[in-house]
Amino acid sequence: MRIEDLRVFLHVARHRSLHRAASVLGVTQSALSKTLARLESGAGGALFERSPRGVVLTSMGQDVIEHARTVITAMDDLYARLDQQRAARAGRVRLAVLPHLVPTLVSPLLAHFLARRPAASFSVHTMLSPQLLGALQGGEVDVACAAMPQDEVPGLAFLPLGPLRVRVVVSAAHPRLERLGDLASLAAERWLMPAQSIYLRQHLEARFAQAGLPAPRVAVESTLSQTAFTELLRHSDLAGVLPERTLGKPEGQGIVGLDGVDTAWEHELALFWRADSGHSPLAREFCDALVAWSHDADL
């Protein structure tokens, strides 16, 4: 028996008239009669007794109607559950992420994720860590991939993603390259630096201070990622700091990392979200996938 035939059967039983049931269903009475004939053929007997006043259920029809209601209720519940799952897999996730994580983590993850969730959509914003966390606190994005700040950020929860290794870098054609190896040898150099509000700048200046050295001499500072200035680093004598893996990419060609004991270090990355804001099912699934993917990715 077809589920739609059972729905027609219930309409006829409710209205006790083929004419009224056909009118409600928006079909012809002839089409309705064919549906009932198909249903009675499957049941193996008459479900209605016809009369000039309409139709009345037979004893077999009485048995069928109780089961039909149960079946249709169960099917409606199933369809509703499936609709909820489809809605959960659709929707939109607003993600804020460090620029250098787009090619190494976000782009390959999205390719994999969207193949399984084609109804989903994403808005990806690239910013530096303080901006990322500020956008998250302000409700502009749903989740953020950022460096762990030194102090806890109120209202945010997080999961660790793994370490980001960074290195002091200079041009491969730097005129004093052979003499550069530790922070002391870099004290007199001019630097491309993040803005004062950026954790990387604060960390680097703290390392200089711990070594008893003056703060780096800033020639250029910016709120943009250092990876936006690889051309400047390649064609000048400025020192800077880049993610170590950038040096193996096309944009890192012509730039070298210094091998001193204090010219490389790691920053912990984490996935952040607002602690008082529940994620949609899609956002939760994406966050779980991002955490799992980051463990296999070279950040």
N, C-alpha and C positions, 0 to 999 in steps of 0.2 A: 504494500500500500504506500502511496505517495503522501508525504506530509501535507502537501497543498490540497490533496483530495480530502484529507481529514479536516482541514480548515473549512473547506466548502461544506462538508457534511455537518459540522457544528453550526454553520450559518443557517442551513436549511432546517436543522432541528430547532434552532432558536426561533426562527420566524414562522415555521410550520407552513411555509408557502414557497413554492419554487419561484413564483413571480416576484415576491418581495425579496427573497434571497438573491435572485439574479440582479435586481435593481441595486441592492446594497453593494454587491460585489462588482458591479459594472460590467456584467457579461450578459450574453443572451440566454434566454431560458433553454434554448436548444443545447448550448454549450454546457450549461449546468446539468442538464439531463444526461449528457454523455459522461460527465465526470461521475455522477452518481451511479451510472451503469457500470463504469469501470471499477468503482469502489465495491459495489455489490457483487461483481464478478469475483473480485479478490476475496471478499468475505465468504462467498459461497452461498449466499441467500439474500432475500430482500431485507432492506434496512428500514424502508418506509412503506406504509400502506397509503395509496393515493385515493383521494375522494374529491368531489367537486368543491369542498370547502378547504382543501389543502392537503397536507401530508401529516401522518402520525407515525411515530417510531414503532417498529415491530419489537418483539422480545429480543431478537438478535441485535436490532438497532440500539436498544437500551444497554445491552452488554458492550457494544462497540463504543457508545458515546463516553462511558466512564473511562475506558482505556485511551480513547482519542484525546480527552482532556489531559490526562496524565502525560501522554506522549508529547503533545503540543507544548505544555508547560515546561517539560524538560528540554525540548528543543529551543524554546524561547530563552530559557536560562543559559543554554549553551551558546546561542548566538550573542547574547548580551555579554557573556564572559569573553568570547572571542573578540567582540567589538572593543571591550576594555583593553585587551592585550594589544590589539592593533593601535589603539590610541596611545597606549604606553610606549609603543615602539616608534610612534610618530612624534611630533612636537619638535622643539628647538632647544639646543643647548648653547649657551653663551660661554665661551672659553677664553680666558686671558692667559697668555703664555710668554715666556722669554723668547726673544726672536730666534736664537740659535737652536731652540728645541723644535721649531717648525719642521725643518727637513729631517731631523734625526728621530723625532718621536711622533709629533702630531700628524704629519702628512701620511706616513705609512700606516699609522693606527686608523686614521679616518678612512683610508682606502679599504682596509680590512673590515672596519665596523660598518660602513655604508653598504658593503656587499651583502651583509646580513640584515641590515635595517634600512632598506631603501627609502622608507617614508620619513626617516629622520632628517633634520637639517641642523647645521651648526653655524655659529658666528664666531670667528676666531679673531681675537685682538692681540697684537704684539706690543708689549710694554716691558719696562724694567721692573724689578721686584717691588719697590715701594709703590709705584703706580698700579701694579697688578693688585696688590693687597688693598689699596685705596679704592680701586674700582669695585672690588669684591665687597668691601664694607659698605660702599654706597649703593649696592644693588644693581650696578651696571652690568655685571657678569654673574654667572652661576657658580663657576669654579675657576681656580687660578693655579697655574704651575709656577712657583716662584722659589727663590732661595730662602732658606730658613733665616729669619731675622734673629739678631742677638737676643732680643726681648720678646716675650709672648705678646701676640697681637690680640687685644680684647675682642671677644665675639666671634673668633674664627677657630674652627677645628681643622686638623690636618692629618695626612698620612704621608710618611716618607717615601720618596721616589728613588733615592740613591744619591751618590756624590757627583758633583761637577768638578772636574779638575781644570784649573786655570794656570796660566804660565805668563811670566813677563816676557814680552817679545820685542824684537826690533827688526829693521829691514836686514835682509841677507847681505845687502851692500852697505851696511852701516860702517862709517869710516873708523870707528873704534871698537868694532865687534870683538876682536881678539882680547881686548882688555876688559870686556864686560862679562861678569860672572856672578857677582853677588850684589846685595843692596848697596854696600859701601861704594862699589865701582859705579853704581847708577846714581849716586847722590848728586852729581854735577850735571846729569843729563836732563834734557827737557822732555816733558811727558804729555801724551794724550791721555786725559783722565776722565772718568765719569764725574758727574756733578756731585757736589758735596752731600746731597741727600741719598746717594746710591751706596748700598752696603759695600760694594767692591772698593770704592774710593776710601771709605772709612776703614776697611780692613787693611788696605795697603798702607795708608798713613800710620795706622797703629803698628804695623810691622817695622816701618822706618823708625818710629819713636822708640820701640822696644830695642832696636839696634843702636840707639843713641844718635840717630841721624836726623837732620832737618827734614821737613816734609818735602816731597817731590816738587820739582819746579814745573809748574803747569804752563804749557804753551797753548793747549786746546782742551777745553772741557765741554761736556755735552750730556744731556739727559738721554740721548740715544744709546743704543747698544754699541759697544766697542767694535762689533763685527761690521757696523756700517762704515767704519773708517779704515778698512784694510788697505784701500788704495793710498791713503795718506801715510799709513805706516810703511808701506812698501816703498814709497818714493820720498821719504824724509828721514831725518836722523832722530825722530821722536821714539821714545820707549812707550809701550802700552801693555795692556793685559788682555789676553784672549782665551777662550776655552781651548784646551789643548787639542781637541779633535779638529778644530778649525784649521790647524796647520797642515792637516792632511787633505784638505779640501781645495778645490780650485781657487776659492777666494783667499786661501792662506798661502798661495804660491808667492815666493820672494820674501817671505817673513819667516824668521826663525825664533824658536824658544830658547831662552837662556837656561843653562844647566846648573846654576848655583843651587846650593842646598836651601836657600830661602827665596828662590824665585819661582817656586811652584807650590801650590796648595790646593786643598779641596773645599768646596762649599756644598753643604747638604741641600738638596732640592726637596720640595714637598708639594703635595696637592692640597690646596686649601678650599674651604667652603664656609659659609656662615653657619655657626653652630645652632642658631635659632630658626633656621630655614630648612624645611624638609625638601629633599630632592624629588623631582619627578622620577618615575621608574626608568625612563630613558636616561636621565642624568646619572642615576645611581649605576646603571649598567655600564655607561661610558666611563665613569670614574673607576669602577672595578677593572675594566679593560685597560685603562690607562696605567693604573698601578701595576697590573700584571705585565703589560707591554714594556714598561720602563725597566723592569728587572732584566729583560733580555736585550734592551737597546743599549747602544754605546752613547751615553749622554755627554 
